[in-house]
Amino acid sequence: MVGKKYKCDSLSEDIQAELIALYQQGYSFRYLEKWLDDRGFKILQKQIQNWLTFKLEGVKKSDLEQEKSIEYQDKIDRDTTANPIIDDPIELEKIAKNYNIPDNIQVMDTSPEDVIGASQKMISDLFLSTGVLVKNRLNLYEQGQAKFPIEQVKALKLLYEMFSPLLGIPEYISPISAIKSLEYNGYDVSKLTQNTQNVATQNNTQISQ
């Protein structure tokens, strides 16, 4: 018996893989329709939904097709073994060199500035890159084209908790400086300013006593 044919089956394997990845990341069917349209493919939302449903149901496939299925990709994404399939040693080495990560962590004893510098470069890159991703997802959410990026926001918060102390941000940005920055960007900070002044007055009073 010949299986049901879907319009998305006519797409190349690369486009199909990207389409599935976008869906898994939370993009709406309306967004996926536009994404395909921008690449010259006229496929309706409902047709995309039906095809993805078929793919995600885990229908019987040959061994080769099984390796390309969503279930197999999910297994790869959750691979925590010493040498996971998705982590190419060559690519990992390139990333390490880009961040100037020392080959031997024992260098911390002799040149701690090298380790600190590499850490600052890596965390800054991850934090800023994730920030761009979150902003893009929020824009799509406002347009009704993606779900709220809660997981990405959590990741951004976690990265900031590493980024802030590593870059010494608390040492450089006082509450007053932060308020001035908000004011410069057009926010009404009159209440914040008053609260800050009250706290400063209380602190001065306690010191004089």
C-alpha positions as CSV (number, residue, x, y, z in Angstrom):
1,M,0.0,0.0,0.0
2,V,1.4,3.3,-1.0
3,G,1.6,5.8,1.8
4,K,-0.1,9.2,1.7
5,K,1.8,11.9,-0.1
6,Y,2.3,15.3,1.3
7,K,3.3,18.5,-0.5
8,C,6.2,19.0,1.9
9,D,7.6,15.7,0.7
10,S,8.7,17.5,-2.5
11,L,11.0,19.7,-0.5
12,S,14.7,18.9,-0.3
13,E,16.0,17.0,2.8
14,D,17.8,20.2,4.0
15,I,14.6,22.3,3.8
16,Q,12.6,19.6,5.5
17,A,15.2,19.4,8.3
18,E,15.1,23.2,8.8
19,L,11.3,23.2,8.7
20,I,11.2,20.5,11.4
21,A,13.8,22.4,13.5
22,L,11.9,25.7,13.3
23,Y,8.7,23.9,14.4
24,Q,10.5,22.3,17.3
25,Q,11.8,25.7,18.4
26,G,8.2,27.0,18.7
27,Y,7.6,28.9,15.4
28,S,4.0,29.0,14.4
29,F,2.5,27.3,11.2
30,R,1.8,30.8,9.9
31,Y,5.5,31.7,10.3
32,L,6.5,28.4,8.6
33,E,4.2,29.1,5.6
34,K,5.9,32.5,5.2
35,W,9.3,31.0,5.7
36,L,8.7,28.6,2.8
37,D,7.1,31.3,0.7
38,D,10.2,33.4,1.1
39,R,12.2,30.5,-0.4
40,G,9.8,30.0,-3.4
41,F,7.6,27.2,-2.0
42,K,3.9,27.7,-1.9
43,I,2.6,25.4,0.9
44,L,-0.4,26.3,3.1
45,Q,-0.3,26.3,6.9
46,K,-2.7,23.3,7.1
47,Q,-0.6,21.3,4.7
48,I,2.5,22.0,6.8
49,Q,0.7,21.0,9.9
50,N,-0.5,17.7,8.5
51,W,3.0,16.8,7.3
52,L,4.6,17.7,10.6
53,T,2.0,15.7,12.4
54,F,2.8,12.7,10.2
55,K,6.5,13.1,10.8
56,L,6.1,13.4,14.6
57,E,3.8,10.4,14.9
58,G,6.8,8.1,14.3
59,V,5.4,6.1,11.4
60,K,7.2,3.0,10.3
61,K,10.4,3.9,8.4
62,S,13.3,2.1,7.0
63,D,16.5,2.1,9.0
64,L,17.9,4.9,6.9
65,E,14.8,7.0,7.3
66,Q,14.7,6.3,11.0
67,E,18.1,8.0,11.4
68,K,16.5,11.1,9.9
69,S,13.4,11.0,12.1
70,I,12.5,13.5,14.8
71,E,12.9,10.7,17.5
72,Y,16.5,10.1,16.4
73,Q,17.4,13.8,16.3
74,D,15.9,14.2,19.8
75,K,18.1,11.3,21.0
76,I,21.2,13.0,19.5
77,D,20.2,16.4,21.1
78,R,20.1,14.7,24.6
79,D,23.3,12.7,24.1
80,T,25.4,13.2,27.2
81,T,28.1,10.6,26.5
82,A,31.8,11.4,26.5
83,N,31.8,11.8,22.7
84,P,28.3,12.9,21.7
85,I,27.4,12.5,18.0
86,I,26.7,16.2,17.5
87,D,30.0,17.5,19.0
88,D,32.7,17.4,16.3
89,P,36.1,17.5,18.0
90,I,37.5,19.7,15.2
91,E,34.7,22.3,15.7
92,L,35.2,22.2,19.5
93,E,38.9,22.9,19.0
94,K,38.1,25.8,16.7
95,I,35.7,27.3,19.4
96,A,38.3,26.9,22.1
97,K,41.0,28.7,20.0
98,N,38.6,31.5,19.2
99,Y,38.1,32.1,22.9
100,N,41.8,31.6,23.7
101,I,41.0,28.9,26.1
102,P,44.3,27.4,27.5
103,D,45.0,23.8,26.7
104,N,45.8,23.0,30.3
105,I,43.7,24.4,33.1
106,Q,46.7,24.2,35.4
107,V,47.8,27.5,33.7
108,M,45.5,29.0,36.3
109,D,48.4,28.6,38.8
110,T,50.9,30.5,36.7
111,S,48.8,32.8,34.4
112,P,45.3,33.3,35.9
113,E,44.8,36.3,33.7
114,D,44.7,34.0,30.6
115,V,41.9,31.9,32.1
116,I,40.0,35.0,33.3
117,G,40.3,36.6,29.8
118,A,39.1,33.5,28.0
119,S,36.2,33.2,30.4
120,Q,35.2,36.8,29.9
121,K,35.3,36.5,26.1
122,M,33.3,33.3,26.1
123,I,30.6,34.3,28.5
124,S,30.2,37.8,26.9
125,D,29.8,36.2,23.5
126,L,27.2,33.7,24.8
127,F,25.3,36.3,26.7
128,L,25.1,38.8,23.9
129,S,24.3,36.2,21.2
130,T,21.5,34.8,23.4
131,G,20.2,38.3,23.9
132,V,19.9,38.8,20.2
133,L,18.1,35.5,19.9
134,V,15.6,36.4,22.7
135,K,14.9,39.8,21.2
136,N,14.1,38.1,17.8
137,R,11.8,35.6,19.4
138,L,10.0,38.3,21.4
139,N,9.4,40.3,18.2
140,L,8.0,37.2,16.5
141,Y,5.8,36.5,19.6
142,E,4.4,40.1,19.4
143,Q,3.5,39.4,15.8
144,G,1.8,36.1,16.7
145,Q,4.3,34.0,14.8
146,A,6.0,32.2,17.7
147,K,5.3,31.1,21.3
148,F,6.7,33.1,24.2
149,P,10.5,32.2,24.4
150,I,10.4,31.2,28.1
151,E,13.3,28.8,27.8
152,Q,15.5,31.3,25.9
153,V,14.7,34.0,28.6
154,K,15.7,31.5,31.3
155,A,19.0,30.9,29.5
156,L,19.6,34.6,29.1
157,K,19.1,35.1,32.9
158,L,21.4,32.2,33.7
159,L,24.1,33.6,31.4
160,Y,23.7,37.1,32.9
161,E,24.3,35.7,36.4
162,M,27.7,34.5,35.1
163,F,28.3,37.6,32.8
164,S,27.7,40.2,35.4
165,P,30.3,39.3,38.1
166,L,32.8,38.0,35.6
167,L,32.8,41.5,33.9
168,G,32.7,43.3,37.2
169,I,29.5,45.0,36.3
170,P,28.3,45.5,39.9
171,E,31.6,47.4,40.6
172,Y,31.1,49.8,37.7
173,I,27.3,50.5,37.7
174,S,25.9,52.0,40.8
175,P,22.1,52.4,41.3
176,I,22.4,56.2,40.5
177,S,24.3,55.4,37.2
178,A,21.6,52.9,36.3
179,I,18.8,55.4,36.9
180,K,20.7,58.0,34.8
181,S,20.9,55.4,32.0
182,L,17.2,54.8,32.1
183,E,16.5,58.6,32.1
184,Y,18.8,59.0,29.1
185,N,16.7,56.4,27.2
186,G,13.5,58.3,27.8
187,Y,12.0,56.6,30.9
188,D,10.3,58.5,33.7
189,V,12.5,57.8,36.7
190,S,11.2,60.5,39.1
191,K,10.0,57.9,41.6
192,L,13.2,55.9,41.4
193,T,15.2,59.0,41.9
194,Q,13.2,60.0,45.0
195,N,13.6,56.5,46.5
196,T,17.3,56.6,45.8
197,Q,17.7,60.0,47.5
198,N,15.7,58.8,50.5
199,V,18.0,55.8,50.9
200,A,21.1,57.9,50.6
201,T,19.7,60.3,53.2
202,Q,19.0,57.5,55.6
203,N,22.5,56.1,55.2
204,N,24.0,59.4,55.9
205,T,21.9,59.9,59.0
206,Q,23.0,56.5,60.3
207,I,26.6,57.3,59.7
208,S,26.4,60.6,61.5
209,Q,24.8,59.0,64.5
